[in-house]
Amino acid sequence: MRIIVTYDVSTETAAGRKRLRRVAKLCERVGQRVQKSVFECNLNQMQYEALERQLLAEIDEQVDNLRLYRFTEPADLYVKQWGNFRAVDFDGPLII
């Protein structure tokens, strides 16, 4: 399933800045950054549930905001993009 993760983590304190880095690292492990606090991910149900648990464990719901958007399959029918952006094909072969 394709999901979009968006977050707004308060960085007014050192603890907030640390939360922001941890949330970003969690998202970088499973998805592709499309904007500063927006990630696009292709996950199975188990990966999605694990990511949700990990993100909820990191944020402070009193001052932070986290949103997870799940796209209906086939997601390619519902996603359009324009402009200069190079998407990574996570399903295809990876050449290093």
TORPAMAR-443962 format. One record per residue: residue in one letter; x, y, z of N, C-alpha, C in turn. Coordinates in pm, whole numbers, plus 50000, padded with zeros to 5 digits. Last residue first. Layout:
! TORPAMAR-443962
aXYZXYZXYZ;...
END
This chain:
! TORPAMAR-443962
i523494997349264524365005949347525675008249273;i520214992949184521574992549129522415002449208;l517494973649251518304984549305519724982949254;p514554966749057515894963249102516654975549151;g511374979449194512274974749090513644971149145;d510094990649410509734976949372510684971049268;f510865016649436511215007549545510934992949509;d512005039749241511185027749223511605017449327;v511905073249333512665060849342511685049249327;a511365102249132510885092149226511775079749220;r512295133549105512755120449059512365110149163;f510775162448990510925153249103511285139649049;n509635189948867510935183448873511075175149000;g506165186148763507365193348805508585184248816;w503525166648898504055175548797505325181748852;q501505137748953502595146648992503075154548872;k498845120349104499355127348987500485136349035;v497235092249220498375101149243498805107049110;y495335073749161494935084849247496055094849273;l496395053149016495205059748961494855072449038;d498395043549180498785051349062497605058348996;a497145027149366497465040949404497825049549283;p494465006449297495865009349265496165024149284;e494165012349650494865005749539493965005349416;t494055042849826493325031349774494095025549657;f496525053450054495895054449923495205041449887;r496525067850373496615055350296495865057050165;y498305090350561497285089250457497525076350380;l498885101350878499205090450787498035089050690;r500235127851067499145123050982499665112150890;l500915144551366501305133751276500075129551198;n502165170951557501075166351472501625155751377;d502875181551900503235177051766501995172651689;v501935187052156502515198052077502845194351933;q500735164552261500325177552314500805189052224;e501925141952159500625145852104500115159252156;d505025138452065504335143552183503005149152133;i506325108651899505765122251903505165125552039;e507195081851935508155092951931507515106551953;a505095064351923505955063752042506905075652048;l504135069351671503325073651786504125073351915;l506175057051522505975071551514505175076651633;q505815030051593507085036751619506925051951618;r503185024851502503545023251644504815031051679;e503545029851224502575037651303502915036851452;l505395009851159505755023951145504825032651229;a503834986851207505064989051283505475003751277;e501794990151018501454989951160502684992351247;y503344988650780502555000550812502245001150961;q504354962850793505284974150797504564987050835;m501924948750769502754947050888503754958650903;q501014956550512500224959450632501074958750760;n503794970750327502744960750347502054963850480;l504405002250162504544993050275503494982050267;n505915028750032505215016849985505455005950088;c505655063650107506145050250141505285039550074;e506715096550119505885087150045506495073250067;f506695123050357507325111150301506295102650230;v507365155250469506405146750397507165135250332;s508855176850554508215168250655507135159350593;k509965186150303510725186150428510135176650533;q508925162350053509075176050102509715175050240;v509515136450007509025144249893508965159049926;r511575109750092511175123350128510715130650002;q510455077050092511185087150017510655100850056;g510735051650349510105059150241511035069150177;v511965039250560510925031850489510335039150369;r513905055750670514185041450659513185034150569;e512725080550690513755078550587514055063750566;c511095077250916510485078550784511495075950672;l513035076151118512095065051101511495065450961;k514205101551081514995089451056514105077151038;a512075118551159512605118951022513385106250989;v511875111451430510735109251340511225109051195;r514405120051523514025105851532512865102651438;r514305147851474515325139651409514945124851410;l512115154551643512055157051500513075148451425;r513155148251895511985140951843511905142351692;k515135168251910515535154051910514405145351856;r513545190751919514465189151806514945174651795;g512265185752164511495186352040512375184451918;a514395187852342513685175052331512865174552202;a514995214752316515985204852271515325191152253;t512085232552193512955227452299513955217652238;e510725238851963511025249752056511955245552168;t509785222951762511235223251784511645234551878;s507135200951712507555213351776509055212751806;v506585186451404507095184151539507595197451594;d504475175351188504915188551232505305186751378;y504245152750910504385155751053504815170151072;t502965127150704503265141350725503375143750874;v503185101250482503395104850622503715119650625;i501235082650268501925095350284501995098050434;i501455049950123501005059250226501825072050218;r500415022649936501155035249936500565044150044;m500854988250000500005000050000500885012350000;
END
